[in-house]
Amino acid sequence: MPKPLVAIVGRPNVGKSTLFNRITGARVAIVEDTPGVTRDRLYRDADWRGCQFTLVDTGGIAARSDDPLVVQVRRQAEMALAEADVILFVVDARTGLTADDEEVAEILRRSGRPVILVANKVEDFSDPTMIHEFYRLGLGDPFPISAIHGLNIGDLLDRIVELLPETAAEEDGMALKVAVVGRPNVGKSSIVNRLLGEERVIVSDLPGTTRDAIDTYIRRGDREYILIDTAGMRRKSRIADPTEHYSVLRALKAVERADVVLVVLDGTEGVTEQDKKIAGYGHEQGKASIIIVNKWDLVPKDDKTMARYEEMIREELSFMSYAPIIFISALTGQRVARILPAIDAVGAEASRRVATSTLNSIVQEAVMLTPPPAAKGQAVKIFYATQVKVKPPTFIFFCNRPEDVHFSYQRYLENQLRQAFGFEGTPLRLLFRRSKGQ
């Protein structure tokens, strides 16, 4: 399930980005004294006492203005509110209550979302008069903090966690959730419609037709699937419409909750830098993936074209060499029938468990054939391994010097596991831990 979303909102220059950086523990939002520096929404995962959520830093909501930039920033902030589970409304205790604060408060009262009124830049926590006037906003008790000094942040996080919804159990039973991702206009909706056998998703030649991630249930025989058709993800520099920023968030969240990701490429264009970024997101999330090359009917070809194209994809997307490649045409239906069986196969591989005894016989043989290289004149020894997770399959290798297991040797062990057990379509996670007594 996707993580709960917490949005930080408020007028410009009240310290929203400083609070964002303080909570996430990373300086990823630009912090300046100039109002309106944060124009786009920034998203970053946060964790407090085992509770995970996604924090959103928004541009300041200023008073009504004809300035196109102000209007755009305001729209982005309001769209973040539409998705948020909890809202942090930040005001400036040093400046005091302003007309802009009152306007933001009016928007928040209409949102129906849980709101924590955060009074930032408090210098004296023993003086309640600094925050008294904010009671007029009608949003409950102001919560005093100093984001720049990190004061009272832990108590604020406790309050956030109290208001977050409980993570729901998976309601879709045994259905495999499949996210269909790619750049705009590569044919994602057309593929979904082909799989459904009907026009249930709007298809258009205009890039960006699909604004939200759309879930569609499909059953084939005794197998069930939920196809998640997502908005196309463009390069950030090409995203001018703020609703498209919002669409990218929905697409990324769709990948997060998917079991299998279909990475759709345009066969007439090859692999672009943006294709690499989109494919990389599913890989980093540990999702089973299939590379779908669409519009194959439009590619001039001879008997070697497919082999050359596959070699090019393997080179450009070398980090996901495990993913099968299917060349299709959503327009003509060519090879579309291969997609669902491939989804079944990679979904099963991502859930594969290997018995510890079988795993260790393979690992011991691999280590015997090619021992790990020594580090600083000392031998690196791997004693045994165990599988601790699926989706993706995750293995812990216990050894005497985990920090000295070279990445090339880690790749060798991964290749040995794939050779022995398959794991086609899924990334693997190999972790190295010091064995007890070492």
SULRA-V824410 format. One record per pair of residues at least 4 apart in sequence whose ideal C-beta (glycine too) atoms are under 8 Angstrom apart, sorted by the first residue. I is the first residue (numbers start at 1). J is the second residue. If there is no record, write none. Layout:
i	j
I	J
I	J
//
This chain:
i	j
1	167
1	168
1	170
1	257
2	54
2	253
2	256
2	257
3	45
3	52
3	53
3	54
3	256
4	53
4	54
4	85
4	86
4	164
4	165
4	167
5	53
5	54
5	56
5	83
5	84
5	85
5	86
6	46
6	53
6	54
6	55
6	56
6	84
6	85
6	86
6	87
6	88
6	160
6	164
7	56
7	58
7	77
7	80
7	81
7	83
7	84
7	86
7	87
7	88
8	16
8	19
8	20
8	55
8	56
8	57
8	58
8	88
8	90
9	16
9	58
9	61
9	77
9	80
9	81
9	87
9	88
9	89
9	90
9	104
9	108
10	14
10	16
10	60
10	61
10	89
10	90
10	91
10	101
10	104
11	60
11	61
11	62
11	91
11	98
11	100
11	101
11	104
12	35
12	36
12	59
12	60
12	62
13	33
13	34
13	35
13	36
13	60
13	92
14	60
14	90
14	91
14	92
14	95
14	120
14	121
15	19
15	90
15	92
15	120
15	121
15	147
15	148
16	20
16	38
16	57
16	58
16	60
16	90
17	21
17	29
17	30
17	31
17	37
17	38
17	57
18	22
18	31
18	120
18	147
18	148
19	23
19	88
19	90
19	118
19	120
19	145
19	147
19	153
20	24
20	28
20	29
20	42
20	44
20	55
20	57
21	25
21	26
21	27
21	28
21	29
21	31
22	147
22	148
22	150
22	153
23	46
23	55
23	153
23	157
24	28
24	44
24	45
24	46
24	55
25	46
26	44
27	31
28	42
28	44
29	38
29	42
29	57
30	37
30	38
31	37
32	37
35	60
35	62
36	59
36	60
36	62
36	69
36	70
36	73
38	42
38	57
38	58
38	59
38	60
39	59
39	69
39	72
39	73
39	76
40	59
40	76
40	236
40	245
41	56
41	57
41	58
41	59
41	76
41	77
41	80
41	245
41	249
42	56
42	57
43	54
43	55
43	56
43	57
43	249
43	252
44	54
44	55
44	57
45	52
45	53
45	54
45	55
46	52
46	53
46	54
46	55
47	51
47	52
47	53
48	53
48	157
48	158
48	160
48	161
49	157
49	158
49	161
51	161
51	164
53	85
53	160
53	164
56	80
56	84
58	76
58	77
58	80
59	73
59	74
59	76
59	77
60	73
60	77
61	73
61	74
61	77
61	78
61	100
61	103
61	104
61	107
62	70
62	73
62	74
62	100
63	99
63	100
63	103
64	103
65	70
65	71
66	71
67	71
68	72
69	73
70	74
71	75
72	76
72	242
73	77
74	78
75	79
75	242
75	243
76	80
76	242
76	245
76	246
77	81
78	82
78	107
79	83
79	242
79	243
79	245
79	246
80	84
80	246
81	87
81	107
81	108
81	111
81	113
82	111
83	246
83	249
84	113
85	113
85	114
85	163
85	164
85	165
86	113
86	114
86	115
86	116
86	160
86	163
86	164
87	108
87	111
87	113
87	114
87	115
87	116
88	115
88	116
88	118
88	156
88	160
89	104
89	105
89	108
89	115
89	116
89	117
89	118
89	139
90	118
90	120
91	97
91	101
91	117
91	118
91	119
91	120
91	134
91	137
91	142
92	96
92	119
92	120
92	121
93	119
93	120
93	121
93	122
93	123
93	130
93	131
93	134
93	142
93	144
94	121
94	123
95	121
96	133
97	101
97	102
97	133
97	134
97	136
97	137
98	102
99	103
100	104
101	105
101	134
101	137
102	106
102	136
102	137
103	107
104	108
105	109
105	137
105	138
105	139
106	110
107	111
108	113
108	115
108	139
109	138
109	139
111	115
114	163
115	139
115	140
116	143
116	156
116	159
116	160
116	163
117	134
117	137
117	139
117	140
117	141
117	142
117	143
118	142
118	143
118	145
118	156
119	130
119	131
119	134
119	142
119	143
119	144
119	145
120	145
120	146
120	147
121	146
121	147
121	148
122	130
122	131
122	144
122	145
122	146
122	151
122	152
123	130
123	146
124	130
125	144
125	151
125	152
128	132
130	144
131	142
131	144
134	142
135	141
135	142
143	152
143	155
143	156
143	159
144	152
145	151
145	152
145	153
145	156
146	150
146	151
146	152
147	153
152	156
153	157
154	158
155	159
156	160
157	161
158	162
159	163
160	164
172	177
172	224
172	226
173	224
174	224
175	217
175	224
175	225
175	226
176	223
176	224
176	225
176	226
176	259
176	260
176	343
176	344
176	347
177	225
177	226
177	228
177	257
177	258
177	259
177	260
178	225
178	226
178	227
178	228
178	258
178	259
178	260
178	261
178	262
178	343
179	213
179	228
179	230
179	251
179	254
179	255
179	257
179	258
179	260
179	261
179	262
179	282
179	287
180	188
180	191
180	192
180	227
180	228
180	229
180	230
180	262
180	264
181	188
181	230
181	233
181	251
181	254
181	255
181	261
181	262
181	263
181	264
181	278
181	281
181	282
182	186
182	188
182	232
182	233
182	263
182	264
182	265
182	266
182	275
182	278
183	232
183	233
183	234
183	266
183	272
183	274
183	275
183	278
184	207
184	208
184	231
184	232
184	233
184	234
185	205
185	206
185	207
185	232
185	266
186	232
186	264
186	265
186	266
186	294
186	295
187	191
187	264
187	266
187	294
187	295
187	330
187	331
188	192
188	210
188	229
188	230
188	232
188	264
189	193
189	201
189	202
189	203
189	209
189	210
189	229
190	194
190	203
190	294
190	330
190	331
191	195
191	262
191	264
191	292
191	294
191	328
191	330
191	336
191	339
192	196
192	200
192	201
192	216
192	227
192	229
193	197
193	198
193	199
193	200
193	201
193	203
193	330
194	330
194	333
194	336
195	218
195	227
195	336
195	339
195	340
196	200
196	201
196	216
196	218
196	227
199	203
200	216
201	210
201	214
201	216
201	229
202	209
202	210
203	209
204	209
207	232
207	234
208	231
208	232
208	241
208	244
208	247
210	214
210	229
210	230
210	231
210	232
210	247
211	231
211	243
211	244
211	246
211	247
212	231
212	247
212	250
213	228
213	229
213	230
213	231
213	250
213	251
213	253
213	254
214	228
214	229
214	230
215	226
215	227
215	228
216	226
216	227
216	228
216	229
217	224
217	225
217	226
218	224
218	225
218	226
218	227
219	223
219	224
219	225
220	225
220	340
223	340
223	344
225	340
225	343
228	254
228	257
228	258
230	247
230	250
230	251
230	254
230	255
231	244
231	247
231	248
231	250
231	251
232	247
232	251
233	248
233	251
233	252
233	274
233	277
233	278
234	238
234	239
234	244
234	248
234	274
235	239
235	273
235	274
239	244
239	245
239	248
240	244
241	245
242	246
243	247
244	248
245	249
246	250
247	251
248	252
249	253
250	254
251	255
252	256
252	281
253	257
254	258
255	261
255	281
255	282
255	285
255	287
256	285
258	282
258	287
259	287
259	288
259	347
259	350
259	391
260	287
260	288
260	289
260	290
260	343
260	346
260	347
260	350
260	425
261	282
261	287
261	288
261	289
261	290
262	289
262	290
262	292
262	339
262	343
263	275
263	278
263	279
263	282
263	289
263	290
263	291
263	292
263	323
264	292
264	294
265	269
265	270
265	271
265	275
265	291
265	292
265	293
265	294
265	313
266	270
266	294
266	295
267	293
267	294
267	295
267	296
267	298
267	299
267	309
267	327
268	295
268	298
268	299
270	312
270	316
271	275
271	276
271	312
271	313
271	316
271	317
272	276
273	277
274	278
275	279
275	316
275	317
276	280
276	316
276	317
277	281
278	282
279	283
279	289
279	291
279	317
279	320
280	284
280	319
281	285
282	287
282	289
283	287
283	289
283	319
283	320
283	427
286	391
286	392
286	427
286	429
287	350
287	392
287	427
288	346
288	347
288	349
288	350
288	391
288	392
288	425
288	426
288	427
289	320
289	323
289	346
289	425
289	426
289	427
290	323
290	324
290	325
290	326
290	339
290	342
290	343
290	346
290	425
291	313
291	317
291	320
291	323
291	324
291	325
291	326
292	326
292	328
292	339
293	309
293	313
293	325
293	326
293	327
293	328
294	328
294	329
294	330
295	299
295	329
295	330
295	331
296	327
296	328
296	329
296	334
296	335
297	329
297	331
297	332
297	334
298	329
299	305
299	309
300	305
301	305
301	306
304	308
305	309
306	310
306	327
307	311
308	312
309	313
309	327
310	314
310	325
311	315
312	316
313	317
313	325
314	318
314	321
317	321
317	323
320	427
322	418
322	423
322	424
322	425
322	426
322	427
322	428
323	346
323	425
324	342
324	345
324	346
324	424
324	425
326	335
326	338
326	339
326	342
327	335
328	334
328	335
328	336
328	338
328	339
329	333
329	334
329	335
329	336
330	336
333	337
335	339
337	341
338	342
339	343
340	344
341	345
342	346
342	425
343	347
344	348
345	349
345	424
345	425
346	350
346	424
346	425
346	426
347	351
348	352
349	422
349	423
349	424
349	425
349	426
350	390
350	391
350	392
350	393
350	425
350	426
351	390
351	391
352	390
352	393
352	421
352	422
352	423
353	387
353	390
353	393
354	358
354	359
354	387
354	393
354	421
355	359
356	360
356	385
356	386
356	387
357	361
358	362
359	363
359	385
359	386
359	387
359	395
360	364
360	384
360	385
361	365
362	366
362	416
362	417
362	420
362	421
363	367
363	382
363	384
363	385
363	397
363	413
363	416
364	368
365	369
366	370
366	412
366	413
366	416
367	371
367	372
367	382
370	412
371	379
372	380
372	381
372	382
372	399
372	405
372	406
372	409
373	380
373	406
373	409
374	378
374	379
374	380
375	380
375	401
375	404
375	406
376	404
378	401
378	404
379	400
380	399
380	400
380	401
380	404
380	405
381	399
381	400
381	401
382	397
382	398
382	399
382	405
383	398
383	399
383	400
383	435
384	397
384	398
385	395
385	396
385	397
385	398
386	395
386	396
386	398
387	393
387	394
387	395
388	394
388	395
388	396
388	431
389	393
389	394
389	429
390	394
391	426
392	426
392	427
392	428
392	429
393	423
393	426
393	428
393	429
394	428
394	429
394	430
394	431
395	417
395	428
395	429
395	430
395	431
396	431
396	432
396	433
397	402
397	405
397	413
397	430
397	431
397	432
397	433
398	433
398	434
398	435
399	405
399	432
399	433
399	434
399	435
399	438
400	434
400	435
400	438
401	405
401	434
401	438
402	432
402	433
402	434
403	432
405	409
405	410
405	432
406	410
407	411
408	412
409	413
410	414
410	430
410	432
411	415
412	416
413	417
413	430
414	418
414	428
414	430
415	419
416	420
417	421
417	423
417	428
418	422
418	423
418	424
418	428
423	428
434	438
//
